[in-house]
Amino acid sequence: NKVAKIADELGFAVIQGITIHDPQNLNNPLTQREIQAAIDVSEFVDAFVLGHLRSRDVDMIGLQTELAHIRKATGKPVTPNFLLTDYANARGKRLLRLADFVITDLPRPYDHNPAQGDPKIAAAAVVHAVVELSQFDLPAIVSLVGYPSRGGPGFTEDDQKQFIERVLEIETPRGIGMAYTNGFNLPWKQKLSETTPHTLECDANLGFFRTRLTDNETSAVF
C-alpha cells in the first residue's frame, strides 16, 4: 500500500489497478480484498481501473455494482479495463456507459505465435487504436503499448527503436493518452520462457531498458 503514496509524493498522477480474480464472481474474497486495499489508499489515488477483463467473461451486474461501490467510497473516477474489440458492438456501448474514462488493452501489435514482428505494422496498430478511442467521447488511454527488443524475427533493439519513434510521432487528440507496457525487461519472464511454452522470450523483452540478473540471481542491474 506504500506504492501509491510514494508515487503521489513524487508528483505522479496515480491510476490504481484492481485485480479481478474471477470475472464471473466479483464477490470472490480475493477480489474483494483487492477492492478494499485500493479503497484504503484512495487518498493518494486519482482514479481506479478494474481489469484486465473480457466482456464475454464478466458478470455485468456484479461489475456495475462494484464500480458504483468504489465511486461512492472514494469519490474518484473508476473504469473497467476491456480489449478495444470489446467496445465494437452494442454490448460495447453498454460498457462505455459504465466508465468514467476508458483504459483499453492493445492486443499485441505483432505476431505472438510464432513470435515475429514488423515495427511499421505494429505502430500502425497503435494509430488505429488512437483513432478508435477518439470516437468514444471520453478521456481514454490505450495501454500495453510495446514492442520486443529480442525473442523472434523482427525483434531487435533497432526494431524496437523504430517502433517507439513512430509511436512518438502519432498525433493524439486531446484527452487520449498512451501507457507503455514496461520500463524494464523482466528477468522472471525470461526464466519462464526457458521452461514453459506459455511464456515467450519476446514477452520478457518489452522494456525500454535492459535488465540483468546478478550472478547469484538475488538482485538485478538495470
GROMACS elastic network, one bead per residue, 0.5 to 0.9 nm:
[ bonds ]
;  ai    aj funct       b0    kb
    1     4     6  0.64865   500
    1     5     6  0.74922   500
    1    37     6  0.73911   500
    1    38     6  0.81951   500
    1    40     6  0.82236   500
    1    41     6  0.66602   500
    2     5     6  0.52673   500
    2     6     6  0.61482   500
    2     7     6  0.86508   500
    2    41     6  0.84289   500
    3     6     6  0.51984   500
    3     7     6  0.61419   500
    3     8     6  0.85349   500
    4     7     6  0.51452   500
    4     8     6  0.60629   500
    4     9     6  0.85882   500
    4    14     6  0.67363   500
    4    15     6  0.87427   500
    4    16     6  0.75249   500
    4    41     6  0.69085   500
    4    42     6  0.86158   500
    4    44     6  0.58448   500
    4    45     6  0.65692   500
    5     8     6  0.50987   500
    5     9     6  0.61552   500
    5    10     6  0.86859   500
    5    41     6  0.75627   500
    5    43     6  0.82851   500
    5    44     6  0.54130   500
    5    45     6  0.80984   500
    6     9     6  0.50850   500
    6    10     6  0.62982   500
    6    11     6  0.88441   500
    6    12     6  0.89806   500
    6    44     6  0.86536   500
    7    10     6  0.51133   500
    7    11     6  0.65232   500
    7    12     6  0.54619   500
    7    13     6  0.76577   500
    7    14     6  0.69581   500
    7    44     6  0.81892   500
    8    11     6  0.51669   500
    8    12     6  0.53186   500
    8    13     6  0.66401   500
    8    14     6  0.67427   500
    8    44     6  0.57511   500
    8    45     6  0.74293   500
    9    12     6  0.74780   500
    9    44     6  0.84719   500
   13    44     6  0.89028   500
   13    45     6  0.73834   500
   13    46     6  0.62787   500
   13    47     6  0.87008   500
   14    44     6  0.73420   500
   14    45     6  0.50560   500
   14    46     6  0.53414   500
   14    47     6  0.67722   500
   14    48     6  0.84804   500
   15    45     6  0.62147   500
   15    46     6  0.58562   500
   15    48     6  0.53367   500
   15    49     6  0.68605   500
   16    38     6  0.68274   500
   16    41     6  0.88640   500
   16    42     6  0.85222   500
   16    45     6  0.64106   500
   16    46     6  0.78160   500
   16    47     6  0.63225   500
   16    49     6  0.62372   500
   16    50     6  0.86551   500
   17    38     6  0.78328   500
   17    47     6  0.88501   500
   17    48     6  0.59522   500
   17    50     6  0.60083   500
   17    51     6  0.72355   500
   18    31     6  0.80760   500
   18    34     6  0.59906   500
   18    35     6  0.62618   500
   18    37     6  0.87555   500
   18    38     6  0.68387   500
   18    48     6  0.72847   500
   18    49     6  0.60873   500
   18    51     6  0.64114   500
   18    52     6  0.87896   500
   19    30     6  0.88155   500
   19    31     6  0.66220   500
   19    34     6  0.63969   500
   19    35     6  0.80545   500
   19    49     6  0.88358   500
   19    50     6  0.63048   500
   19    51     6  0.58110   500
   19    52     6  0.73423   500
   20    23     6  0.60261   500
   20    26     6  0.71842   500
   20    28     6  0.86309   500
   20    30     6  0.80739   500
   20    31     6  0.52985   500
   20    32     6  0.86446   500
   20    34     6  0.78367   500
   20    35     6  0.87649   500
   20    50     6  0.67586   500
   20    51     6  0.60124   500
   20    52     6  0.74194   500
   20    53     6  0.79529   500
   21    25     6  0.84376   500
   21    26     6  0.79144   500
   21    28     6  0.72262   500
   21    29     6  0.89302   500
   21    30     6  0.65264   500
   21    31     6  0.55314   500
   22    25     6  0.53785   500
   22    26     6  0.63501   500
   22    27     6  0.85821   500
   22    28     6  0.66101   500
   22    30     6  0.86948   500
   22    31     6  0.73724   500
   22    58     6  0.84385   500
   23    26     6  0.60246   500
   23    28     6  0.89454   500
   23    51     6  0.89033   500
   23    53     6  0.72037   500
   23    54     6  0.84174   500
   23    57     6  0.61184   500
   23    59     6  0.63119   500
   23    62     6  0.89318   500
   23    63     6  0.83499   500
   24    57     6  0.62538   500
   24    58     6  0.50223   500
   24    60     6  0.84755   500
   24    62     6  0.82358   500
   25    28     6  0.57010   500
   25    31     6  0.87712   500
   25    58     6  0.80101   500
   25    59     6  0.66017   500
   25    62     6  0.73498   500
   26    29     6  0.83267   500
   26    31     6  0.63273   500
   26    32     6  0.72561   500
   26    58     6  0.87000   500
   26    59     6  0.74275   500
   26    62     6  0.59572   500
   26    63     6  0.69194   500
   26    66     6  0.77270   500
   27    30     6  0.83817   500
   27    31     6  0.68008   500
   27    32     6  0.61925   500
   27    62     6  0.79260   500
   28    31     6  0.52888   500
   28    32     6  0.62054   500
   28    33     6  0.86657   500
   29    32     6  0.50054   500
   29    33     6  0.60775   500
   29    34     6  0.86271   500
   30    33     6  0.51006   500
   30    34     6  0.63421   500
   30    35     6  0.87838   500
   31    34     6  0.50317   500
   31    35     6  0.62549   500
   31    36     6  0.86858   500
   32    35     6  0.50427   500
   32    36     6  0.61778   500
   32    37     6  0.85453   500
   33    36     6  0.51884   500
   33    37     6  0.61059   500
   33    38     6  0.86387   500
   34    37     6  0.51387   500
   34    38     6  0.62787   500
   34    39     6  0.87254   500
   35    38     6  0.51762   500
   35    39     6  0.62731   500
   35    40     6  0.86749   500
   35    50     6  0.88516   500
   35    66     6  0.84798   500
   35    70     6  0.77720   500
   36    40     6  0.61092   500
   36    41     6  0.89231   500
   36    70     6  0.88287   500
   37    40     6  0.50868   500
   37    41     6  0.67885   500
   38    41     6  0.54981   500
   38    42     6  0.64321   500
   38    45     6  0.86373   500
   38    48     6  0.79769   500
   38    70     6  0.88475   500
   39    42     6  0.50884   500
   39    43     6  0.84788   500
   39    70     6  0.69476   500
   39    73     6  0.69986   500
   39    74     6  0.64734   500
   40    43     6  0.77412   500
   40    74     6  0.89069   500
   41    44     6  0.58313   500
   41    45     6  0.66627   500
   42    46     6  0.75052   500
   42    47     6  0.82354   500
   42    48     6  0.87907   500
   42    73     6  0.88863   500
   42    74     6  0.60879   500
   42    75     6  0.88111   500
   42    76     6  0.79208   500
   43    46     6  0.82477   500
   43    74     6  0.81427   500
   45    48     6  0.75806   500
   45    76     6  0.80905   500
   46    76     6  0.64195   500
   46    77     6  0.73921   500
   47    76     6  0.54852   500
   47    78     6  0.56611   500
   47    79     6  0.82658   500
   48    70     6  0.83168   500
   48    76     6  0.74105   500
   48    77     6  0.64086   500
   48    79     6  0.64188   500
   48    80     6  0.84924   500
   49    52     6  0.87931   500
   49    77     6  0.87395   500
   49    78     6  0.57063   500
   49    80     6  0.54835   500
   49    81     6  0.63314   500
   49   102     6  0.88675   500
   49   103     6  0.76075   500
   50    53     6  0.77800   500
   50    67     6  0.84391   500
   50    78     6  0.78724   500
   50    79     6  0.63420   500
   50    81     6  0.57343   500
   51    54     6  0.86128   500
   51    79     6  0.88462   500
   51    80     6  0.59558   500
   51    82     6  0.71142   500
   52    80     6  0.78939   500
   52    81     6  0.53719   500
   52    82     6  0.63395   500
   52    83     6  0.82618   500
   52   104     6  0.88369   500
   52   105     6  0.79293   500
   53    56     6  0.87678   500
   53    57     6  0.74539   500
   53    58     6  0.72051   500
   53    80     6  0.74400   500
   53    81     6  0.57559   500
   53    82     6  0.50647   500
   53    83     6  0.73886   500
   54    57     6  0.55044   500
   54    58     6  0.66661   500
   54    81     6  0.82479   500
   54    82     6  0.56849   500
   54    83     6  0.66598   500
   54    86     6  0.71191   500
   55    58     6  0.55047   500
   55    59     6  0.85916   500
   55    60     6  0.81782   500
   55    82     6  0.67909   500
   55    83     6  0.82730   500
   55    86     6  0.61283   500
   55    87     6  0.88306   500
   55    91     6  0.82421   500
   55    92     6  0.83441   500
   55    95     6  0.82539   500
   56    59     6  0.86649   500
   56    86     6  0.84514   500
   57    60     6  0.89660   500
   58    61     6  0.87399   500
   58    62     6  0.82393   500
   58    63     6  0.73608   500
   59    62     6  0.53251   500
   59    63     6  0.61095   500
   59    64     6  0.87169   500
   60    64     6  0.61045   500
   60    65     6  0.85466   500
   60    95     6  0.88096   500
   61    64     6  0.51927   500
   61    65     6  0.62472   500
   61    66     6  0.87684   500
   62    65     6  0.50666   500
   62    66     6  0.62543   500
   62    67     6  0.86642   500
   63    66     6  0.52139   500
   63    67     6  0.61607   500
   63    68     6  0.86128   500
   63    80     6  0.81021   500
   63    98     6  0.87854   500
   64    67     6  0.52335   500
   64    68     6  0.62505   500
   64    69     6  0.86204   500
   64    98     6  0.66960   500
   65    68     6  0.52611   500
   65    69     6  0.61786   500
   65    70     6  0.88234   500
   66    70     6  0.62156   500
   66    71     6  0.86015   500
   67    70     6  0.52893   500
   67    71     6  0.62544   500
   67    72     6  0.86797   500
   67    78     6  0.65361   500
   67    79     6  0.71712   500
   67    80     6  0.79243   500
   67    98     6  0.77491   500
   67    99     6  0.85190   500
   68    71     6  0.51329   500
   68    72     6  0.61433   500
   68    73     6  0.85505   500
   68    78     6  0.86159   500
   69    72     6  0.52475   500
   69    73     6  0.60815   500
   69    74     6  0.85856   500
   70    73     6  0.50956   500
   70    74     6  0.59721   500
   70    75     6  0.77605   500
   70    76     6  0.78325   500
   70    77     6  0.86698   500
   70    78     6  0.73160   500
   71    74     6  0.54339   500
   71    75     6  0.51006   500
   71    76     6  0.56545   500
   71    77     6  0.64649   500
   71    78     6  0.65693   500
   72    75     6  0.56485   500
   72    76     6  0.81594   500
   73    76     6  0.84148   500
   74    77     6  0.85254   500
   77    99     6  0.82622   500
   77   100     6  0.56350   500
   77   101     6  0.74416   500
   78    98     6  0.88168   500
   78    99     6  0.65466   500
   78   100     6  0.58161   500
   78   101     6  0.71965   500
   79    96     6  0.89454   500
   79    98     6  0.70275   500
   79   100     6  0.58802   500
   79   101     6  0.60524   500
   79   102     6  0.63759   500
   79   103     6  0.73684   500
   80    95     6  0.81914   500
   80    98     6  0.77330   500
   80    99     6  0.66672   500
   80   101     6  0.89032   500
   80   102     6  0.76235   500
   80   103     6  0.75093   500
   80   104     6  0.87391   500
   81   102     6  0.72775   500
   81   103     6  0.55377   500
   81   104     6  0.56093   500
   81   105     6  0.72617   500
   82    85     6  0.81365   500
   82    86     6  0.62793   500
   82    87     6  0.78654   500
   82    95     6  0.87201   500
   82   102     6  0.86506   500
   82   103     6  0.73114   500
   82   104     6  0.52874   500
   82   105     6  0.64236   500
   83    86     6  0.53604   500
   83    87     6  0.74654   500
   83   103     6  0.87308   500
   83   104     6  0.52933   500
   83   106     6  0.67255   500
   83   107     6  0.72953   500
   84    87     6  0.56846   500
   84    88     6  0.72744   500
   84   103     6  0.89438   500
   84   104     6  0.55726   500
   84   105     6  0.64544   500
   84   106     6  0.67786   500
   84   107     6  0.81431   500
   84   129     6  0.74007   500
   84   132     6  0.81862   500
   84   133     6  0.82932   500
   84   142     6  0.85846   500
   85    88     6  0.52945   500
   85    89     6  0.83633   500
   85    92     6  0.83921   500
   86    89     6  0.72832   500
   86    91     6  0.76398   500
   86    92     6  0.56618   500
   86    95     6  0.83398   500
   87    90     6  0.78856   500
   87    91     6  0.70104   500
   87    93     6  0.64873   500
   87    94     6  0.85579   500
   87    95     6  0.70072   500
   87    96     6  0.75251   500
   88    91     6  0.78573   500
   88    92     6  0.56260   500
   88    93     6  0.79838   500
   89    92     6  0.50799   500
   89    93     6  0.68368   500
   90    93     6  0.52899   500
   90    94     6  0.68148   500
   90    95     6  0.89621   500
   91    94     6  0.51406   500
   91    95     6  0.64544   500
   91    96     6  0.89138   500
   92    96     6  0.63318   500
   92    97     6  0.88005   500
   93    96     6  0.50938   500
   93    97     6  0.64926   500
   94    97     6  0.52212   500
   94    98     6  0.68621   500
   95    98     6  0.53296   500
   95    99     6  0.68963   500
   96    99     6  0.52788   500
   96   100     6  0.81900   500
   96   101     6  0.82465   500
   96   102     6  0.77019   500
   96   136     6  0.78699   500
   96   138     6  0.86364   500
   97   100     6  0.80343   500
   98   101     6  0.89976   500
   99   102     6  0.64210   500
   99   138     6  0.85853   500
  100   138     6  0.73940   500
  100   139     6  0.80582   500
  101   138     6  0.54735   500
  101   139     6  0.50653   500
  101   140     6  0.57366   500
  101   141     6  0.83784   500
  102   133     6  0.82422   500
  102   136     6  0.85410   500
  102   138     6  0.67571   500
  102   139     6  0.62965   500
  102   141     6  0.61918   500
  102   142     6  0.82619   500
  103   139     6  0.87599   500
  103   140     6  0.56929   500
  103   142     6  0.59011   500
  103   143     6  0.65792   500
  104   129     6  0.89805   500
  104   133     6  0.87314   500
  104   140     6  0.78524   500
  104   141     6  0.64965   500
  104   142     6  0.52060   500
  104   143     6  0.58849   500
  104   144     6  0.84991   500
  105   108     6  0.89116   500
  105   141     6  0.86953   500
  105   142     6  0.60608   500
  105   144     6  0.57147   500
  105   145     6  0.81239   500
  106   109     6  0.72788   500
  106   125     6  0.83092   500
  106   126     6  0.75364   500
  106   129     6  0.72997   500
  106   142     6  0.63399   500
  106   143     6  0.59510   500
  106   144     6  0.56606   500
  106   145     6  0.63781   500
  106   146     6  0.89981   500
  107   110     6  0.85454   500
  107   125     6  0.89740   500
  107   144     6  0.77351   500
  107   145     6  0.86551   500
  108   111     6  0.72071   500
  108   112     6  0.73094   500
  108   122     6  0.81856   500
  108   144     6  0.79176   500
  108   145     6  0.80016   500
  108   146     6  0.77975   500
  108   147     6  0.81966   500
  109   112     6  0.88765   500
  109   117     6  0.81086   500
  109   118     6  0.88834   500
  109   119     6  0.87023   500
  109   121     6  0.73919   500
  109   123     6  0.75252   500
  109   124     6  0.84752   500
  109   125     6  0.59420   500
  109   126     6  0.75947   500
  109   145     6  0.81946   500
  109   146     6  0.79475   500
  109   147     6  0.76747   500
  110   115     6  0.77586   500
  110   116     6  0.65670   500
  110   118     6  0.68816   500
  110   119     6  0.81035   500
  110   121     6  0.76491   500
  110   122     6  0.58148   500
  110   147     6  0.76950   500
  111   114     6  0.63835   500
  111   115     6  0.54135   500
  111   116     6  0.52811   500
  111   117     6  0.58284   500
  111   118     6  0.88526   500
  112   116     6  0.66438   500
  112   117     6  0.83539   500
  112   200     6  0.81055   500
  112   202     6  0.82752   500
  112   203     6  0.89129   500
  113   116     6  0.77055   500
  113   200     6  0.87569   500
  114   152     6  0.80322   500
  115   151     6  0.70153   500
  115   152     6  0.51467   500
  115   153     6  0.71600   500
  115   154     6  0.89187   500
  115   155     6  0.87608   500
  115   200     6  0.77423   500
  115   201     6  0.86729   500
  115   202     6  0.71392   500
  116   151     6  0.80250   500
  116   154     6  0.57187   500
  116   155     6  0.68689   500
  116   202     6  0.88371   500
  117   120     6  0.89648   500
  117   121     6  0.79396   500
  117   122     6  0.74814   500
  117   147     6  0.85077   500
  117   148     6  0.87290   500
  117   152     6  0.75874   500
  117   153     6  0.64532   500
  117   155     6  0.64490   500
  117   159     6  0.88581   500
  118   121     6  0.54696   500
  118   122     6  0.62194   500
  118   123     6  0.87241   500
  118   153     6  0.86237   500
  118   154     6  0.57016   500
  118   155     6  0.79976   500
  118   159     6  0.76385   500
  118   163     6  0.85570   500
  119   123     6  0.60350   500
  119   124     6  0.85325   500
  119   147     6  0.75879   500
  119   154     6  0.75721   500
  119   155     6  0.84802   500
  119   159     6  0.59267   500
  119   160     6  0.68517   500
  119   161     6  0.86425   500
  119   162     6  0.62469   500
  119   164     6  0.85480   500
  119   166     6  0.84220   500
  120   123     6  0.52408   500
  120   124     6  0.62518   500
  120   125     6  0.88319   500
  120   162     6  0.77189   500
  120   163     6  0.66051   500
  120   166     6  0.76732   500
  121   124     6  0.50546   500
  121   125     6  0.64464   500
  121   163     6  0.89225   500
  122   125     6  0.51948   500
  122   126     6  0.67687   500
  122   146     6  0.87414   500
  122   147     6  0.76983   500
  122   163     6  0.70527   500
  123   126     6  0.51390   500
  123   127     6  0.64881   500
  123   128     6  0.88215   500
  123   162     6  0.88843   500
  123   163     6  0.57933   500
  123   164     6  0.79226   500
  123   166     6  0.61519   500
  123   167     6  0.58601   500
  123   170     6  0.89048   500
  124   128     6  0.62816   500
  124   129     6  0.87344   500
  124   166     6  0.86377   500
  124   167     6  0.85442   500
  125   128     6  0.50482   500
  125   129     6  0.63219   500
  125   130     6  0.87802   500
  126   129     6  0.50698   500
  126   130     6  0.62946   500
  126   131     6  0.87028   500
  126   142     6  0.81008   500
  126   145     6  0.73559   500
  126   167     6  0.71982   500
  126   170     6  0.85592   500
  127   130     6  0.51756   500
  127   131     6  0.62846   500
  127   132     6  0.86940   500
  127   167     6  0.78475   500
  127   170     6  0.67787   500
  127   171     6  0.87401   500
  127   172     6  0.87761   500
  128   131     6  0.51624   500
  128   132     6  0.62186   500
  128   133     6  0.86855   500
  129   132     6  0.50854   500
  129   133     6  0.61385   500
  129   134     6  0.86093   500
  129   142     6  0.69495   500
  130   133     6  0.51668   500
  130   134     6  0.62003   500
  130   140     6  0.89001   500
  130   141     6  0.84859   500
  130   142     6  0.70826   500
  130   170     6  0.87263   500
  130   171     6  0.89304   500
  130   172     6  0.67970   500
  130   173     6  0.82200   500
  130   176     6  0.71594   500
  130   177     6  0.83037   500
  130   178     6  0.86796   500
  131   134     6  0.52446   500
  131   135     6  0.70080   500
  131   172     6  0.84369   500
  131   173     6  0.87308   500
  132   135     6  0.55897   500
  132   136     6  0.74669   500
  133   136     6  0.55258   500
  133   137     6  0.80805   500
  133   138     6  0.82016   500
  133   139     6  0.85799   500
  133   140     6  0.64903   500
  133   141     6  0.80006   500
  133   142     6  0.78850   500
  133   176     6  0.73273   500
  134   137     6  0.66255   500
  134   138     6  0.79240   500
  134   139     6  0.85052   500
  134   140     6  0.78832   500
  134   172     6  0.85796   500
  134   173     6  0.69145   500
  134   174     6  0.88067   500
  134   175     6  0.83108   500
  134   176     6  0.69579   500
  135   138     6  0.83333   500
  136   139     6  0.81864   500
  136   140     6  0.82327   500
  137   140     6  0.87433   500
  138   175     6  0.75201   500
  138   176     6  0.86296   500
  139   174     6  0.83074   500
  139   176     6  0.59779   500
  139   177     6  0.83169   500
  140   175     6  0.62945   500
  140   177     6  0.63300   500
  140   178     6  0.84666   500
  141   175     6  0.83073   500
  141   176     6  0.56751   500
  141   178     6  0.51732   500
  141   179     6  0.67622   500
  142   145     6  0.71277   500
  142   176     6  0.78242   500
  142   177     6  0.64560   500
  142   179     6  0.62455   500
  142   180     6  0.86743   500
  143   146     6  0.88638   500
  143   177     6  0.85915   500
  143   178     6  0.58384   500
  143   180     6  0.62272   500
  143   181     6  0.70325   500
  144   178     6  0.83395   500
  144   179     6  0.61940   500
  144   180     6  0.53634   500
  144   182     6  0.81271   500
  145   167     6  0.89799   500
  145   178     6  0.70960   500
  145   179     6  0.61530   500
  145   181     6  0.54512   500
  145   182     6  0.87798   500
  146   160     6  0.83611   500
  146   163     6  0.82751   500
  146   164     6  0.80336   500
  146   179     6  0.88896   500
  146   180     6  0.57925   500
  146   181     6  0.53799   500
  146   182     6  0.75654   500
  146   206     6  0.59462   500
  146   207     6  0.78444   500
  147   155     6  0.77028   500
  147   159     6  0.82744   500
  147   160     6  0.56974   500
  147   161     6  0.89537   500
  147   163     6  0.69117   500
  147   164     6  0.80218   500
  147   181     6  0.85671   500
  147   202     6  0.84471   500
  147   203     6  0.89962   500
  147   205     6  0.81310   500
  147   206     6  0.55627   500
  147   207     6  0.82579   500
  148   151     6  0.71688   500
  148   152     6  0.85976   500
  148   154     6  0.88065   500
  148   155     6  0.55505   500
  148   156     6  0.71674   500
  148   157     6  0.78773   500
  148   159     6  0.82721   500
  148   160     6  0.62114   500
  148   201     6  0.88801   500
  148   202     6  0.54000   500
  148   203     6  0.69946   500
  148   204     6  0.78919   500
  148   205     6  0.50833   500
  148   207     6  0.74863   500
  149   152     6  0.88502   500
  149   154     6  0.85649   500
  149   158     6  0.76729   500
  149   159     6  0.69758   500
  149   160     6  0.54680   500
  149   161     6  0.85310   500
  149   202     6  0.73078   500
  149   205     6  0.56457   500
  149   206     6  0.64311   500
  149   207     6  0.79663   500
  149   208     6  0.86368   500
  150   153     6  0.81021   500
  150   154     6  0.80893   500
  150   156     6  0.50292   500
  150   157     6  0.71687   500
  150   160     6  0.88432   500
  150   201     6  0.72594   500
  150   202     6  0.57147   500
  150   204     6  0.86487   500
  150   205     6  0.61360   500
  150   206     6  0.84386   500
  151   154     6  0.87674   500
  151   155     6  0.62142   500
  151   156     6  0.81887   500
  151   200     6  0.72914   500
  151   203     6  0.79214   500
  151   204     6  0.83772   500
  151   205     6  0.74733   500
  152   155     6  0.54654   500
  152   156     6  0.83337   500
  152   201     6  0.79568   500
  152   202     6  0.67513   500
  153   156     6  0.80563   500
  154   159     6  0.64343   500
  154   160     6  0.88116   500
  155   158     6  0.81179   500
  155   159     6  0.58941   500
  155   160     6  0.68203   500
  155   202     6  0.76983   500
  156   159     6  0.50404   500
  156   160     6  0.61681   500
  156   161     6  0.85097   500
  157   161     6  0.60578   500
  157   162     6  0.86293   500
  158   162     6  0.62556   500
  158   163     6  0.87067   500
  159   162     6  0.50819   500
  159   163     6  0.63261   500
  159   164     6  0.87637   500
  160   163     6  0.50557   500
  160   164     6  0.62222   500
  160   165     6  0.85881   500
  160   206     6  0.85862   500
  160   208     6  0.86523   500
  161   164     6  0.51753   500
  161   165     6  0.60694   500
  161   166     6  0.85526   500
  162   165     6  0.52188   500
  162   166     6  0.62010   500
  162   167     6  0.86312   500
  163   166     6  0.52268   500
  163   167     6  0.61806   500
  163   168     6  0.86612   500
  164   167     6  0.50041   500
  164   168     6  0.60812   500
  164   169     6  0.86629   500
  165   168     6  0.51477   500
  165   169     6  0.64399   500
  166   169     6  0.52106   500
  166   170     6  0.67819   500
  167   170     6  0.53367   500
  167   171     6  0.89192   500
  168   171     6  0.81649   500
  172   175     6  0.80932   500
  172   176     6  0.59296   500
  172   177     6  0.69972   500
  172   178     6  0.89403   500
  173   176     6  0.56802   500
  173   177     6  0.84154   500
  174   177     6  0.83129   500
  179   182     6  0.89435   500
  180   183     6  0.75566   500
  180   207     6  0.86570   500
  181   206     6  0.67666   500
  181   207     6  0.71945   500
  182   185     6  0.68848   500
  182   186     6  0.83538   500
  182   205     6  0.87094   500
  182   206     6  0.59775   500
  182   208     6  0.70078   500
  182   209     6  0.88475   500
  183   206     6  0.78911   500
  183   208     6  0.51462   500
  183   209     6  0.63554   500
  184   205     6  0.78979   500
  184   206     6  0.72765   500
  184   208     6  0.56241   500
  184   210     6  0.60854   500
  184   211     6  0.62999   500
  184   222     6  0.74062   500
  185   189     6  0.86365   500
  185   190     6  0.86247   500
  185   203     6  0.87115   500
  185   204     6  0.56880   500
  185   206     6  0.58254   500
  185   208     6  0.72714   500
  185   209     6  0.62905   500
  185   210     6  0.55399   500
  185   211     6  0.53834   500
  185   212     6  0.86358   500
  185   222     6  0.87139   500
  186   189     6  0.55104   500
  186   190     6  0.64897   500
  186   191     6  0.89873   500
  186   203     6  0.82611   500
  186   205     6  0.66283   500
  186   206     6  0.80587   500
  186   207     6  0.76051   500
  186   210     6  0.86123   500
  186   211     6  0.68096   500
  187   191     6  0.62825   500
  187   192     6  0.86659   500
  187   204     6  0.66853   500
  187   205     6  0.86649   500
  187   211     6  0.67320   500
  187   212     6  0.71645   500
  187   213     6  0.69149   500
  187   220     6  0.82621   500
  188   191     6  0.51041   500
  188   192     6  0.63023   500
  188   193     6  0.86848   500
  188   204     6  0.77041   500
  189   193     6  0.60571   500
  189   194     6  0.87065   500
  189   199     6  0.68943   500
  189   200     6  0.79595   500
  189   201     6  0.74333   500
  189   203     6  0.69550   500
  189   205     6  0.86155   500
  190   193     6  0.51089   500
  190   194     6  0.66473   500
  190   199     6  0.82266   500
  190   200     6  0.78418   500
  190   201     6  0.58309   500
  190   202     6  0.84993   500
  190   203     6  0.78921   500
  190   204     6  0.51594   500
  190   205     6  0.79299   500
  191   194     6  0.53235   500
  191   195     6  0.68982   500
  191   196     6  0.89396   500
  191   201     6  0.87330   500
  191   204     6  0.87261   500
  192   195     6  0.52895   500
  192   196     6  0.58554   500
  192   197     6  0.84478   500
  192   198     6  0.83480   500
  192   199     6  0.60941   500
  192   200     6  0.79548   500
  192   201     6  0.84094   500
  192   204     6  0.88919   500
  193   196     6  0.55654   500
  193   197     6  0.66055   500
  193   198     6  0.74570   500
  193   201     6  0.52844   500
  193   202     6  0.87006   500
  193   203     6  0.83632   500
  193   204     6  0.79085   500
  194   197     6  0.80724   500
  194   199     6  0.84006   500
  194   200     6  0.82481   500
  194   201     6  0.78001   500
  195   199     6  0.85422   500
  196   199     6  0.61258   500
  196   200     6  0.81178   500
  197   200     6  0.65840   500
  199   202     6  0.84532   500
  199   203     6  0.67778   500
  199   204     6  0.82896   500
  200   203     6  0.54530   500
  200   204     6  0.72438   500
  201   204     6  0.54192   500
  201   205     6  0.68786   500
  202   205     6  0.52633   500
  202   206     6  0.69931   500
  203   206     6  0.62575   500
  204   207     6  0.79689   500
  205   208     6  0.85399   500
  205   209     6  0.88501   500
  205   210     6  0.79239   500
  205   211     6  0.89910   500
  206   209     6  0.86523   500
  207   210     6  0.69509   500
  207   211     6  0.86059   500
  209   222     6  0.67990   500
  210   221     6  0.83865   500
  210   222     6  0.59616   500
  211   220     6  0.64593   500
  211   221     6  0.57682   500
  212   217     6  0.89901   500
  212   219     6  0.86453   500
  212   220     6  0.54168   500
  212   221     6  0.51225   500
  212   222     6  0.64497   500
  213   216     6  0.77932   500
  213   217     6  0.52122   500
  213   218     6  0.73957   500
  213   219     6  0.59220   500
  213   221     6  0.61914   500
  213   222     6  0.88016   500
  214   218     6  0.65986   500
  214   219     6  0.57011   500
  214   220     6  0.55305   500
  214   221     6  0.68901   500
  215   218     6  0.79818   500
  215   219     6  0.87004   500
  216   219     6  0.77964   500
  217   220     6  0.72170   500
